[in-house]
Protein backbone atom coordinates (compact mmCIF):
# COMPACT_ATOMS: atom_id res chain seq x y z
CA UNK A 1 0.00 0.00 0.00
CA UNK A 2 1.50 3.30 -1.12
CA UNK A 3 1.79 6.50 0.92
CA UNK A 4 0.33 8.40 -2.03
CA UNK A 5 -2.88 6.37 -1.63
CA UNK A 6 -3.67 8.58 1.36
CA UNK A 7 -3.04 11.97 -0.21
CA UNK A 8 -5.59 14.70 -0.84
CA UNK A 9 -5.54 18.43 -1.52
CA UNK A 10 -6.71 20.61 1.37
CA UNK A 11 -7.33 24.35 0.94
CA UNK A 12 -5.41 26.28 3.59
CA UNK A 13 -8.50 28.21 4.65
CA UNK A 14 -10.11 24.99 5.91
CA UNK A 15 -7.45 24.55 8.62
CA UNK A 16 -9.09 25.55 11.92
CA UNK A 17 -6.46 27.59 13.75
CA UNK A 18 -8.78 28.66 16.57
CA UNK A 19 -11.60 26.83 18.37
CA UNK A 20 -15.27 27.67 18.02
CA UNK A 21 -16.97 29.56 20.85
CA UNK A 22 -18.54 26.34 22.17
CA UNK A 23 -16.84 22.96 22.21
CA UNK A 24 -19.91 21.03 21.05
CA UNK A 25 -20.84 23.51 18.31
CA UNK A 26 -18.80 21.74 15.64
CA UNK A 27 -20.23 19.85 12.70
CA UNK A 28 -20.25 16.06 12.54
CA UNK A 29 -19.88 13.92 9.43
CA UNK A 30 -21.32 10.47 10.11
CA UNK A 31 -19.65 7.85 7.91
CA UNK A 32 -21.78 4.71 8.02
CA UNK A 33 -20.68 1.11 7.71
CA UNK A 34 -21.89 0.92 4.08
CA UNK A 35 -19.86 3.98 3.05
CA UNK A 36 -22.79 6.41 2.95
CA UNK A 37 -22.50 9.57 5.02
CA UNK A 38 -24.65 12.35 6.40
CA UNK A 39 -24.02 15.88 7.64
CA UNK A 40 -24.94 16.48 11.27
CA UNK A 41 -23.94 18.55 14.28
CA UNK A 42 -21.81 17.16 17.08
CA UNK A 43 -24.67 17.20 19.57
CA UNK A 44 -26.48 14.66 17.37
CA UNK A 45 -24.30 11.89 18.79
CA UNK A 46 -26.77 11.65 21.67
CA UNK A 47 -29.31 10.34 19.15
CA UNK A 48 -26.79 8.06 17.42
CA UNK A 49 -25.74 6.14 20.53
CA UNK A 50 -27.79 3.56 22.44
CA UNK A 51 -28.19 2.94 26.14
CA UNK A 52 -25.56 0.41 27.13
CA UNK A 53 -23.00 1.62 24.58
CA UNK A 54 -19.55 2.49 25.96
CA UNK A 55 -17.46 5.55 25.14
CA UNK A 56 -13.73 5.16 25.80
CA UNK A 57 -11.97 8.47 26.53
CA UNK A 58 -8.30 9.40 26.97
CA UNK A 59 -7.85 11.32 30.24
CA UNK A 60 -4.27 12.54 29.68
CA UNK A 61 -3.39 16.19 30.29
CA UNK A 62 -1.19 18.31 28.00
CA UNK A 63 2.02 19.72 29.48
CA UNK A 64 3.31 23.21 28.78
CA UNK A 65 6.10 21.28 27.15
CA UNK A 66 7.70 23.94 24.90
CA UNK A 67 10.59 25.95 26.36
CA UNK A 68 12.51 28.76 24.71
CA UNK A 69 16.00 29.64 25.85
CA UNK A 70 19.60 29.90 24.73
CA UNK A 71 22.85 28.01 24.82
CA UNK A 72 25.31 28.84 27.58
CA UNK A 73 27.63 29.86 24.72
CA UNK A 74 24.91 31.97 23.03
CA UNK A 75 22.36 31.20 20.32
CA UNK A 76 18.63 30.55 20.60
CA UNK A 77 17.23 27.10 21.33
CA UNK A 78 13.74 25.63 21.55
CA UNK A 79 13.14 22.55 23.68
CA UNK A 80 10.10 20.28 23.49
CA UNK A 81 9.89 17.88 26.43
CA UNK A 82 8.70 14.54 25.01
CA UNK A 83 8.84 12.25 28.03
CA UNK A 84 9.72 12.76 31.69
CA UNK A 85 11.49 9.88 33.48
CA UNK A 86 11.97 11.34 36.95
CA UNK A 87 11.99 14.78 38.52
CA UNK A 88 14.94 16.05 36.48
CA UNK A 89 15.58 13.61 33.58
CA UNK A 90 13.71 13.79 30.27
CA UNK A 91 13.86 12.98 26.58
CA UNK A 92 13.44 16.10 24.44
CA UNK A 93 13.42 17.47 20.94
CA UNK A 94 15.84 20.39 20.60
CA UNK A 95 15.86 22.98 17.82
CA UNK A 96 19.09 24.92 17.48
CA UNK A 97 21.40 26.22 14.78
CA UNK A 98 23.72 23.28 15.50
CA UNK A 99 22.83 20.01 17.20
CA UNK A 100 24.00 20.23 20.83
CA UNK A 101 26.60 17.69 21.92
CA UNK A 102 26.71 15.82 25.26
CA UNK A 103 27.81 18.25 27.95
CA UNK A 104 26.19 21.26 26.28
CA UNK A 105 24.29 23.56 28.65
CA UNK A 106 21.03 25.27 27.75
CA UNK A 107 19.62 28.17 29.78
CA UNK A 108 15.96 28.91 30.50
CA UNK A 109 14.54 31.98 32.25
CA UNK A 110 17.61 34.20 31.94
CA UNK A 111 19.75 31.44 33.32
CA UNK A 112 17.51 30.56 36.26
CA UNK A 113 17.30 26.97 34.96
CA UNK A 114 20.15 24.99 33.44
CA UNK A 115 19.52 22.02 31.18
CA UNK A 116 22.47 19.73 30.46
CA UNK A 117 22.50 17.47 27.40
CA UNK A 118 23.75 14.05 28.51
CA UNK A 119 23.21 11.90 25.42
CA UNK A 120 20.87 10.71 22.67
CA UNK A 121 18.07 8.17 22.45
CA UNK A 122 17.18 7.61 18.78
CA UNK A 123 16.04 11.04 17.51
CA UNK A 124 15.65 12.50 21.02
CA UNK A 125 18.10 14.22 23.36
CA UNK A 126 18.54 12.96 26.93
CA UNK A 127 18.73 15.97 29.23
CA UNK A 128 19.00 16.76 32.93
CA UNK A 129 17.26 19.80 34.44
CA UNK A 130 18.74 21.72 37.37
CA UNK A 131 15.23 21.98 38.88
CA UNK A 132 12.16 19.70 38.89
CA UNK A 133 10.89 19.54 35.32
CA UNK A 134 7.18 20.04 35.98
CA UNK A 135 7.92 23.15 38.04
CA UNK A 136 10.05 24.52 35.20
CA UNK A 137 7.35 23.82 32.62
CA UNK A 138 4.69 25.43 34.80
CA UNK A 139 6.76 28.61 35.21
CA UNK A 140 8.42 28.96 31.80
CA UNK A 141 6.68 26.57 29.39
CA UNK A 142 4.17 27.12 26.62
CA UNK A 143 1.47 24.74 25.43
CA UNK A 144 2.85 22.91 22.38
CA UNK A 145 -0.01 23.66 20.01
CA UNK A 146 0.24 21.93 16.61
CA UNK A 147 2.69 23.35 14.06
CA UNK A 148 -0.04 23.81 11.43
CA UNK A 149 -1.66 26.54 13.56
CA UNK A 150 1.22 28.77 12.42
CA UNK A 151 0.99 30.88 15.56
CA UNK A 152 2.16 31.06 19.16
CA UNK A 153 0.04 29.61 21.96
CA UNK A 154 -2.48 32.10 23.34
CA UNK A 155 -4.59 32.35 26.48
CA UNK A 156 -7.54 30.60 24.81
CA UNK A 157 -5.41 27.50 24.21
CA UNK A 158 -4.79 27.10 27.94
CA UNK A 159 -8.43 26.07 28.32
CA UNK A 160 -9.49 24.85 24.90
CA UNK A 161 -6.46 22.66 24.12
CA UNK A 162 -7.33 20.54 27.16
CA UNK A 163 -10.30 18.18 27.52
CA UNK A 164 -12.92 18.97 30.18
CA UNK A 165 -12.28 15.59 31.82
CA UNK A 166 -8.46 15.53 31.84
CA UNK A 167 -6.81 14.18 34.97
CA UNK A 168 -4.33 16.73 36.45
CA UNK A 169 -2.34 13.81 37.86
CA UNK A 170 -1.72 12.59 34.29
CA UNK A 171 0.17 15.64 33.05
CA UNK A 172 2.43 14.10 30.40
CA UNK A 173 1.17 14.71 26.83
CA UNK A 174 2.64 17.07 24.26
CA UNK A 175 -0.56 17.08 22.18
CA UNK A 176 -4.24 16.89 23.07
CA UNK A 177 -6.50 13.92 22.29
CA UNK A 178 -8.34 16.26 19.98
CA UNK A 179 -11.50 14.25 19.29
CA UNK A 180 -12.35 14.76 22.96
CA UNK A 181 -12.12 18.55 22.67
CA UNK A 182 -15.68 18.52 21.25
CA UNK A 183 -17.18 17.38 24.55
CA UNK A 184 -18.47 19.87 27.10
CA UNK A 185 -19.97 18.86 30.43
CA UNK A 186 -23.54 19.39 29.23
CA UNK A 187 -23.10 16.92 26.38
CA UNK A 188 -21.43 14.37 28.67
CA UNK A 189 -24.39 14.74 31.06
CA UNK A 190 -26.87 14.15 28.21
CA UNK A 191 -25.07 10.96 27.21
CA UNK A 192 -25.02 9.72 30.79
CA UNK A 193 -28.74 10.42 31.17
CA UNK A 194 -29.39 8.34 28.06
CA UNK A 195 -27.52 5.42 29.59
CA UNK A 196 -24.33 5.67 27.53
CA UNK A 197 -21.44 4.52 29.71
CA UNK A 198 -17.95 6.01 29.82
CA UNK A 199 -14.57 4.49 30.59
CA UNK A 200 -11.08 5.99 30.63
CA UNK A 201 -7.71 5.00 29.29
CA UNK A 202 -4.51 7.01 29.41
CA UNK A 203 -2.21 7.46 26.43
CA UNK A 204 0.38 10.21 26.72
CA UNK A 205 0.52 11.69 23.22
CA UNK A 206 4.02 12.30 21.89
CA UNK A 207 5.29 14.75 19.30
CA UNK A 208 5.68 11.80 16.94
CA UNK A 209 1.97 12.15 16.20
CA UNK A 210 2.92 15.09 13.94
CA UNK A 211 5.85 13.39 12.19
CA UNK A 212 5.37 12.58 8.51
CA UNK A 213 5.57 9.06 7.15
CA UNK A 214 8.88 8.86 5.27
CA UNK A 215 8.47 5.50 3.54
CA UNK A 216 6.86 5.06 0.14
CA UNK A 217 5.27 1.77 1.19
CA UNK A 218 3.39 2.38 4.42
CA UNK A 219 4.01 -1.18 5.70
CA UNK A 220 7.67 -0.16 6.17
CA UNK A 221 6.83 2.73 8.49
CA UNK A 222 7.92 2.37 12.13
CA UNK A 223 5.60 4.08 14.60
CA UNK A 224 6.84 6.24 17.46
CA UNK A 225 6.44 4.85 20.97
CA UNK A 226 3.87 6.17 23.46
CA UNK A 227 3.05 5.11 27.01
CA UNK A 228 -0.49 3.96 27.71
CA UNK A 229 -2.57 2.38 30.44
CA UNK A 230 -5.82 0.44 30.16
CA UNK A 231 -7.03 -0.13 33.75
CA UNK A 232 -8.87 -3.22 34.93
CA UNK A 233 -12.18 -1.36 35.32
CA UNK A 234 -12.07 -0.19 31.71
CA UNK A 235 -11.20 -3.66 30.43
CA UNK A 236 -14.13 -5.13 32.35
CA UNK A 237 -16.55 -2.49 31.03
CA UNK A 238 -15.42 -3.24 27.45
CA UNK A 239 -15.92 -6.98 27.97
CA UNK A 240 -19.38 -6.41 29.47
CA UNK A 241 -20.37 -4.11 26.60
CA UNK A 242 -19.28 -6.66 24.01
CA UNK A 243 -21.11 -9.46 25.85
CA UNK A 244 -24.36 -7.43 25.74
CA UNK A 245 -23.98 -6.76 22.04
CA UNK A 246 -23.59 -3.01 22.54
CA UNK A 247 -21.04 -0.83 20.75
CA UNK A 248 -17.61 0.24 21.97
CA UNK A 249 -17.01 3.79 20.80
CA UNK A 250 -13.42 5.03 20.88
CA UNK A 251 -13.14 8.79 21.23
CA UNK A 252 -10.06 9.54 19.18
CA UNK A 253 -7.18 7.65 17.62
CA UNK A 254 -5.28 7.61 20.92
CA UNK A 255 -8.10 5.78 22.74
CA UNK A 256 -8.26 3.41 19.76
CA UNK A 257 -4.54 2.66 19.90
CA UNK A 258 -4.71 2.12 23.67
CA UNK A 259 -7.52 -0.45 23.70
CA UNK A 260 -6.31 -2.26 20.59
CA UNK A 261 -2.80 -2.45 22.08
CA UNK A 262 -4.26 -3.95 25.25
CA UNK A 263 -6.22 -6.48 23.21
CA UNK A 264 -3.14 -7.51 21.22
CA UNK A 265 -1.09 -7.83 24.41
CA UNK A 266 -3.79 -10.04 25.96
CA UNK A 267 -4.23 -12.44 23.05
CA UNK A 268 -7.05 -10.70 21.18
CA UNK A 269 -9.39 -10.08 24.11
CA UNK A 270 -8.94 -6.77 25.90
CA UNK A 271 -7.54 -6.94 29.42
CA UNK A 272 -5.84 -4.58 31.83
CA UNK A 273 -2.48 -3.55 30.37
CA UNK A 274 0.18 -0.89 30.87
CA UNK A 275 3.21 -0.30 28.68
CA UNK A 276 4.71 1.39 25.65
CA UNK A 277 2.89 0.90 22.38
CA UNK A 278 4.09 1.26 18.81
CA UNK A 279 0.93 -0.17 17.29
CA UNK A 280 0.46 0.91 13.67
CA UNK A 281 -3.12 0.52 12.48
CA UNK A 282 -3.68 0.75 8.72
CA UNK A 283 -6.07 -0.89 6.22
CA UNK A 284 -6.08 -4.64 6.66
CA UNK A 285 -5.93 -4.44 10.46
CA UNK A 286 -8.59 -6.53 12.19
CA UNK A 287 -10.09 -4.62 15.11
CA UNK A 288 -10.58 -6.49 18.37
CA UNK A 289 -12.41 -3.81 20.34
CA UNK A 290 -13.51 -0.68 18.49
CA UNK A 291 -16.91 -0.62 16.74
CA UNK A 292 -17.22 3.13 16.19
CA UNK A 293 -14.74 5.99 16.25
CA UNK A 294 -15.17 9.70 16.92
CA UNK A 295 -12.28 11.54 15.31
CA UNK A 296 -11.26 14.81 13.71
CA UNK A 297 -10.20 15.34 10.09
CA UNK A 298 -6.51 14.48 9.74
CA UNK A 299 -3.52 15.51 7.65
CA UNK A 300 -2.91 13.95 4.24
CA UNK A 301 -0.62 10.89 4.29
CA UNK A 302 -0.70 10.72 8.11
CA UNK A 303 -0.81 7.58 10.24
CA UNK A 304 -3.98 8.98 11.82
CA UNK A 305 -5.72 9.02 8.45
CA UNK A 306 -4.54 5.44 7.84
CA UNK A 307 -6.03 4.33 11.18
CA UNK A 308 -9.41 5.82 10.28
CA UNK A 309 -9.25 4.16 6.86
CA UNK A 310 -8.59 0.82 8.55
CA UNK A 311 -11.92 1.04 10.39
CA UNK A 312 -13.91 1.93 7.27
CA UNK A 313 -11.91 1.67 4.04
CA UNK A 314 -9.47 3.81 2.13
CA UNK A 315 -12.08 4.59 -0.54
CA UNK A 316 -14.84 5.38 1.97
CA UNK A 317 -12.58 7.77 3.85
CA UNK A 318 -11.31 9.57 0.74
CA UNK A 319 -14.89 9.93 -0.52
CA UNK A 320 -15.96 11.35 2.85
CA UNK A 321 -12.98 13.72 2.92
CA UNK A 322 -13.79 15.01 -0.56
CA UNK A 323 -17.33 15.68 0.61
CA UNK A 324 -16.02 17.41 3.74
CA UNK A 325 -13.76 19.68 1.69
CA UNK A 326 -16.55 20.54 -0.75
CA UNK A 327 -18.88 21.20 2.20
CA UNK A 328 -16.32 23.43 3.92
CA UNK A 329 -15.76 21.36 7.05
CA UNK A 330 -13.03 22.63 9.35
CA UNK A 331 -9.93 20.42 9.58
CA UNK A 332 -7.41 19.26 12.19
CA UNK A 333 -7.19 19.75 15.96
CA UNK A 334 -9.69 22.60 16.39
CA UNK A 335 -11.81 21.48 13.45
CA UNK A 336 -15.00 19.50 12.97
CA UNK A 337 -15.54 15.82 13.75
CA UNK A 338 -16.41 12.48 12.15
CA UNK A 339 -18.25 9.49 13.55
CA UNK A 340 -16.91 6.47 11.68
CA UNK A 341 -18.72 3.13 11.88
CA UNK A 342 -16.68 -0.02 11.41
CA UNK A 343 -17.23 -1.33 7.91
CA UNK A 344 -19.24 -4.52 7.60
CA UNK A 345 -16.23 -6.32 6.08
CA UNK A 346 -14.37 -5.92 9.38
TIKOL-212613 format. One record per residue: residue in one letter; x, y, z of N, C-alpha, C, O, CB in turn. Coordinates in steps of 0.05 Angstrom, whole numbers, plus 5000, padded with zeros to 4 digits. Glycine has a CB too. Layout:
# residues N
aXYZXYZXYZXYZXYZ...
END
This chain:
# residues 346
x501749765000500050005000501850255000503650275016498150005025x501350434982503050664978502150904995499850945000503050744948x504151065003503651305018501851495002500051625014506251445026x502251504977500751684959497751604958496051764950501851684931x497051364967494251274967492651434988490251434988494150974973x494051575006492751725027493152025025493052175045493751625055x493552115000493952394996491352534987489752404974496152444975x491052784993488852944983489653234985491453305001486152884999x488353404970488953694970487053834989484653814987488753804941x488253985008486654125027487154425025489354515028487254025056x485054585019485354875019486254975046485154895067482755015010x488155155046489255265072487055385089487255375114491455465066x485055505077483055645093481255455109479755545126481355815075x481455195103479855005118481254895143480054745159479154765100x483754985148485154915172484055085195484355335194488254945169x482954965216481855115238484155185257485255015271479654945253x484855435258487155525275486255625302487855665320488755745261x483655655306482455735331479955575336478655485317481856045332x479255525361476855375367474355535364474455785363476955265396x472055405360469555535360468855635389470255565408467255345350x466855805391466155915417465255695436465855715460463856125414x463855495426462955275443464255015433464354965409459855255444x465054855452466354595444464554425427465454315407467154445469x462054395435460254215421458854335397456954215386458154105441x459654575388458354705366459354615339458454715318458755005369x461254435338462454355313460454185297458454085307465054195318x461154155272459553975254460553685258462753645268459854065224x458953495249459553215251458853085224456553105215458053085274x460752945212460252785189460152495197462152385207462552835167x457752375194457452095202457951915178456351925159454552055214x460051765179460751575158459751295167460751185186463851575152x457851195153456450945160458050705150459850725134453650945150x457250475161458650225154458650165124460450035114457549995170x456550245110456250185082457550395064457450385040453350165074x458950595076460350805061458751055056459851255047461150695035x456051045061454451285059455051475083455951385104451451215058x454451725079455051915100452852125101451352165082457752055096x452752265125450752475128451952695144453652655161448152365141x451052945139452053185153450253235177447853255175452053425134x451553255200450153305225451653515242453653625233449853035241x450753555266452153715286453053535308451953325313450353945296x455153615322456453435342454453345363454553115372458853575354x452653515371450753445391448853215383447553095400449053685398x448753155357447052935347448052665356446652465353446952945317x450452645367451452385376449652265398449552025401454352405386x448352435413446552335433444352155421443551955432445152565449x443452225397441452075383442651835369441151645362439952245363x445251835364446451615348447451395366448151175356448751725332x447651435392448551235411446151105425444051235428450551355431x446550865435444450715449445250685478447550675486444050445436x443150665495443650595523445150335524444450135511441050575539x447250325541448950085543451450105526453249945530447349845535x451550285506454050325492456150435511455550545532453650525468x458750415503460950505519462750695504463750615482462550265530x463150935514465151115503467751085518467751095543464051415504x469951055504472551035516474051295511474551375487474150795505x474851435532476151695531478951695541479551535559474451905546x480651865531483451885539483652115559483152345551485351925515x484352065584484352265605487052405609487452525630483352155631x488952385591491552515594491252815594489252925585493352425571x493252955605493253245606495753345591497953225593493253355635x495453555576497653665560499553845577498554015592496553835536x502053785576504053945590504654215574504254225550506753785593x505554415589506654645576509554575568511454675580506554905594x509754405548512254265543514354415527516554325524511654005529x513554645515515454795498516855005514515655175527513954915474x519555005513521255195527522955345507524055225489522955055549x523255595511525055755494527355865512526855975533523555985480x529755845502532055935517534455985499534156055476532755735538x536855945510539255985495541455795505541255695527540256285496x543455765488545755605496547355775517547156015518547555535472x548855635533550655775552552755935536553756135546552055575570x553355835511555355975494553956175476555356295459556855775478x551356215478549856395461548456245439549156025432551756605448x546356375427544756245406542156135417542056005438546356025394x539956195403537356115412536855815409537955685391535156265396x535355705428534555425427531555405434530455575448536255255446x530255195423527555135431527454835439528454665425525455185408x526354785462526354515474523454425476521754565486527754505501x522854185466520254065470520653805486521853615477518853995442x519553815511519853585529517953365519515553405518519253665558x519053135511517452915500516552725522514252645523519052765479x518452645539517752455561519452505585521852545583518052165551x518152515608519452555634519952285648518052125649517852755652x522352235657523051985670523251995700522551805714525651875658x524152225710523952275739523952575742523352715723526452145755x524452675766524052965770525753135752524953365746524653025799x528053045744529953215730530853105703532253245688532253275747x530252855696531252725672528952705651526752625658532452445677x529552775626527452765605528752705578531152745574525853025604x527052615560527752605532526452835518524052895523526852325519x527952975501526953225489527653245459529553115450528053465504x526153395445526853495419528253775423527253925440524453515399x530353825409531754085412532154205384533354075367534454055427x531254445381531754605356533954805362533654965381529154735345x536054795346538254985350539755015323539354845306540154905373x541355215321542855245296544755015291545154935268544455515296x545854905312547454665310546554465332545854545354550554725313x546654205325545754005344547554005368549953975366545653725331x546354045392548054055417549253775423548053575419546354145441x551753785432553253545438552953485468552253665484556253575431x553453235476553453165505555253365521557553415513554352875510x554253455543555653655559554753945554555354125570558553635554x553353985532552454255526550354345546548754185556551154275497x550554605554548654715573546754915559547555075543550154855596x544154885566542155055555540855215578540555095600539954895539x540255465574539255635596536455725591535655805568541155885598x534755705611531955785610531556005631532655985653530055545614x529856195625529156405645531456565653532056605677527956275669x532956675633535256845639537256705657538556825674534457105652x537556445652539556295666538656185693540256055707541856455671x536056225700535056115725535055815725535255685747532256225731x534755695702534655395699536755315679536955425657531855295690x538355115687540355005669539454725660538554565677543154995683x539754675635539054405624541654305611542754425593536654425603x542554065620544953955609544353715591542853535599546853865632x545353725567545053495548546953275556549353325558545553585518x545853035561547552815570547852595550549552415553546452705595x546252595528546452385508544152395489542652585487546652115521x543952175473541752145453540351885457541451685466542952165425x537751885451536151635449534651655423532651795421534251605474x535551515402534451525376534451815366536551935365531551415375x532151935360532152215350531752415372531352655367529952245329x531852325398531352505420533952555436535752395435529252385439x534052785450536252845467535552765496533252815505536953155466x537452655510537152595539538252835553540552915549538552325547x536652955571537553195585536953175615535353025624536053445573x538453335630538053355659537553645666539153825659540553245674x535353695680534553965689535854025716536153835732531453995690x536454275721537554345747535354385768535954405792539154605745x532754385760530554405778528454195769528554105746529354695778x526454135786524353945778522954035752522154265749522353915800x522753845733521853915706519054035706518554235693521853665689x517153915721514454015720514254295731512554455721512553825735x515854365750515854635761516954825740515955045736517654655786x519054745725520154905704518154955682517755175672522754775692x516754745674514754765652512454955661511555115645513654495644x511654925686509455095696510155385696508555555690508655005724x512655445702513555725704514355845677513756075672515855745723x515755685660516855795636515755675610516255785589519855755637x514255465612513455315588511055445574509555605585512755045595x510755365549508355425532507055175523508354965519509255605508x504355185520502954955509504054895480504255085464499954995508x504654655474505754585448503554545427503054325418507554335449x502154765420500054735400501154645374503554675368498555005397x499554515357500554395332501954585314501154825313498254255317x503954495299505454675281503754795259504355015249507754525269x501554655251499954765229498154995237496855115221498254545217x498155065263496755315271498255565262497055775258496455315302x500855535258502455755248502156005266501956225256501755835220x502255965292502056185311503156085338503555845343499156285314x503556285356504356215383501956145400499656225393505856455396x502355995421500155925439499056185452500556365458501055725461x496456195455495056425467493456335491493256105497493256565446x492356535505490856475530488556275525488056105541489756735542x487256305502484956125496485855835495484255655502483656205470x488255785486489255505484489555375512489355135514491855495469x490155535532490455425559488055265568488355065582491055655579x485655355559483155215566482355025544481654795550480955425572x482355125520481054975498482854755486481854585472480255165476x485454755492487154535482487454325504489454175504489854645473x485654325523485354115543482554005543480654155537486154215572x482153755548479453645550478253725577479653795596479553335548x475553725579474253795604474453585625473953635648471253855598x475353345617475453125636478353035641478852815652473852885627x480353195633483153115637483753075666482553215684485053315624x485652895672486452845699489052995705491052935693486852535704x488953195723491353355729493753185738496053265735490753555750x493152945749495352765757496752625734498752495737494352555777x495552655710496652525686497652725666497052725642494452345673x499252915676500353135661502853035647505053035658501053375679x502652945621504952825608504752835578506552735565505252545617x502652945566502352945537503553205525503653415538499452915529x504453185500505353415485503353495463503853675447508153375473x501053355462498953425444496353325456496353125471499353295415x494153455450491553385461490353145446490853115422489653625461x488752985460487052785446484652935434482552965446486052555465x485053045410483353255400480453185394478753355395484553365375x479852925389477052855386475452915411473052975409476852555379x476752905434475352955459474853255464473353325482476952835482x476153425449475853715453472953805447472154025454477753875437x471453635432468653705425466753675448464453775447467753545402x467553535469465653485491465753705512467853765523466353215504x463353815518463153975542461553815563460553605557461654245535x461353935587460153775609457153725603456153515611460453925635x455853915590452953885585452553645566450653485571451854135572x454153615546453853385528454553125542453152925537455653425503x456553125558457152875573454852805592454252565595459752925590x453553005604451252955621448952835605447552655615450353215635x448452945581446352835564446752545557444952375558446053005538x449252475551449952195544449552015568448551795566452752175534x450352105592450051945616447051905622446251685629451352085640x445452115618442552085623441251885604439251755611441252355621x442351865580441251675561442051385568440951195558442151745533x444051355585445051085592447551005577448250775578442850895586x448851195564451351135551453551145572453851345586452051345527x455050935574457150905594459751035584460251065560457650615602x461451095603464151205596466251055612465850955634464351515603x468551025599470950905612473351055602473351185582471150595604x475551045618477851205613480351025608480750825622478351405635x481951105589484651005586486451245587485651475586484950845559x489051195589491051405588493051335567494351125568492451445616x493451515548495651495529496851775527495551965519494651395500x499451795535500852045534501852095506503651965496503152045555x500552295493501052345464503852475461504452665474498852525452x505452355443508052465438508152635413506252635397510052245435x510352785409510652955386510752795360510452905339513153125389x511352535363511452365339508752355324508652285300512152085346x506652435337503952435324503952625300502352605282501752515344x505752825300505853025279508052955258508253095238506453295290x509652745263511752685244510652565218508852395219513752495257x511752635195510752525170511752235167513852155178511652695147x510252085151511151815143513251855121512751995101508751635133x515551735124517851775105518351535087520351535072520351845121x516651335088516951105071514851105049512551175054516850835087x515651025025513751015003511650805007509250855002515250964977x512450575017510550355024509950375054511850355070511750075016x507450415061506850485088507450245107507950295131503950555091x507449995097508049765114510849785126511449655146507749505098x512649945114515349975123515750195145517850225156517250035100x513550335150513750555170513950435198512550245205511250735167x515650555214515850475243514650695260515450925258518950435251x512650625275511250825292512950905316514650755325508650705302x512551155325513751255349512451105373510250995371513351565352x513851115395512950975419511551165438512451395442515350835434x509251075450507751235469506951065492506350825489505351375456x506951175516506151025540503151035543501851235540507451145566x501950805550499050795554498350605576499850435584497650715529x495950645587494950485609491950425604490350615601495350625636x491250175604488450095603487849955630488649735634487849895579x486450095648485949975675484049745675482549715655485050195694x484049595696482349365699479349435696477849295682482749225725x478549655708475649735706474849785678472649705670475149985723x476549915662475949965634475749705618473949675602477950155622x477649535623477649275609475049115614473949005596480149105616x474249125640471748975647469349105634467548965625471448975677x469249375633466949505621466849445591464649405580467149815625x469149425578469249355549468149075545466549025528472049385538x469148885562468248605559465248585564463848435550469748435580x464148735584461248725589459648845566457548735559460648875616x460649055555459349185532459148995508457048965496460749445524x461448865502461448675480459648435485458248345467464348575476x459548345511457848115517454848185513453248005506458348025546x454148435518451348515515450648565486448248575479450848775530x452648585469452048655441451948955436451049035414449548525432x452749115455452849405451455449485437457249315432452549555478x455649735430457949835415460049965434459450095453457050045394x462549915427464850055439465650285421466450235398467249855445x465450525432466050765416468650885426468650995449463650965417x470650885410473251015418473051305411472351375388475650875403x473651475430473751765425476651835418478251885436472651935449x477251835393479951915384481751675376481251455385481252075404x483751735361485651535352487351445376488351215375487451645330x487851615396489451525418488051315435489251115443490251765436x485451365440483851165455483750895439483850685450480951265460x483550925413483550685395486150535398486050285402483150765366x488350675396490950535398491350405425492650195428493250735392x490350535446490650425473489150165477490349965485489650625494x486550155469485049915474485849695455485749455463482049975471x486549765430487449555412490149445420490749205416487549665383x491849615431494449515442494049325465495349115466496249755451x492149395482491549215505490448945495491148735506489549345524x488748955475487648705464489848535452489848295456485448775443x491548655437493748505424495548385446496448155443495448675406x496148535467497848435488496648205504498048045516498548665507x493948195503492447995519491247775502489347645510490248135535x492347745478491547515461489047555445487747365438491247285478x488247805440485947865424483447945439481548035427485347625407x483547905465481247985482482348195502484248145516479947745497x481048435502482148655518482348575548480448455559480448905514x484548645560484948615588486448855599487349025584486448355595x486748875625488349085637491249065626492348855625488249075668x492349295619495049295607496349575610494949775606495049205578x498849575616500449825617503049785603504349575608500849925647x503849965587506449945574506750135551505050305546506849665563x508950115537509450285513508250145489508449895486512550335509x506950295472505850185448506950315423507350565422502750215448x507450155403508250255376506250155355506950125332511150175369x503850085364501949975346501450155322500950395325499249915361x501450035298500950185273498550055260498549835251503450185254x496350205260493850105250493350235222493150475219491450175269x493150065202492650155174490949945161490549725171495350205158x489850015137487949825124488949545123491249485115487249925097x487249355131487849075133487948985162487848745168490549025120x488149185181488149115209485449015217483449125209489049365226x485348805234482848695244482448795272483948725291482848385243x480448965276479849085302478748875322477048715315477949315300x479748885346478848705367476848835385475148695397481248615384x476849105387475249245407473349455395470949455401477049375427x474449625378473049865370470949815348471449695327475050075360x468449895354466249885335465750145320465050145297463649795349x466150365335465650635324467850815334468950775356462750735331x468351015318470551205325469651485321468651565299473051145308x470051655341469751945338472452055334474351995349468352075364x472852215313475452315306475252575291473052645282477052105289x477452725290477552965274478452895246478852665239479453175287x478653105229479653075202482653105203483653305214478353285182x484152925191487052905195488552995170487453035149487752615202x491253015174493053105153493252895131493052655137495753175164x493752985106494252795085496652625092498552715104494652945058x496552375084498852185086499752145115502052065120501152285069x497952185134498652145162497851875172495951745161497352365179x499151775193498451525205495651535217494251325219500451435226x494751775225492051805236489951755215487951625220491752085249x490451855191488651805169488551515162486451405156489451975144x490851385163490951095157489350935177488050735170493950995156x489551005203487950875224484950895218483550695219488650985251x484051135211481251165206480351005181478250885181480551465201x482150995161481550835137481450545143479950395130483650895116x482950455163482850165171480150095182479249865179485050105191x478850275196476250215208473950215187472150055188475550415230x474250375167472250395145473450265120473450025117471250685140x474550425103476250335081477550585069476650805074474550185059x479650545055481150765043479250925024479151175025483550665027x477650785008475850924989473651075004473051294996474750724970x472450945024470351085039471351335052470051545051469250895061x473751325063474851555077475551785057474952015062477451485093x476751715034477451915015474852045003474852284998479151804992x472851884999470251994990469152185010468152405003468251764984x469152105036468152275057469752535060468652745065468052125083x472352515057474052745058473552945035473453185039477052675059x473152835011472453004989469853154994469653394989472252844963x467953015005465353145012465853355034464753575032463352935022x467453295054468053485075469353745064468653965073469753365096x471253705046472553945034470554105018470454345020474953855016x468953975001466954114985464854245002463754454994465653924966x464354135026462254245044463454435065462154525083460854015058x466054495062467454695078467554615108467254785125466054955076x467954365113468554275141471254395150472954455133468553965144x471554425176473954535187475754295195474854105206473454715212x478354315189480154085192482154125215482654345225481754055166x483053895224485253855244484253915273481953895278487554045237x486153975290485653955319483254115329481854025347488054045334x482954355319480654525328478354515308476554685308481554815331x478354315290476454305269473954135276473454085300477654185244x472454055256470053905259470753605264473053535265468253935235x468653445267468953165275467652975255465953055239467853125303x468452725257467252505243466352295263467752255284469152385222x464252155258463551905271463751685250462251685230460651905284x465651505253466251295234465351025245466150945266469251295226x463550895230462650635238464350425224465150455201459650585230x465050215239466650005228465349875204462949795206467349785249x466749845182465549735158464749445163465849305179467649755135x462649365148461549105152463548885145463248655155459049065135x465548945129467548745122469448685145470948485144469148825097x469548855165471348825188470448585205471748525225471449075204
END
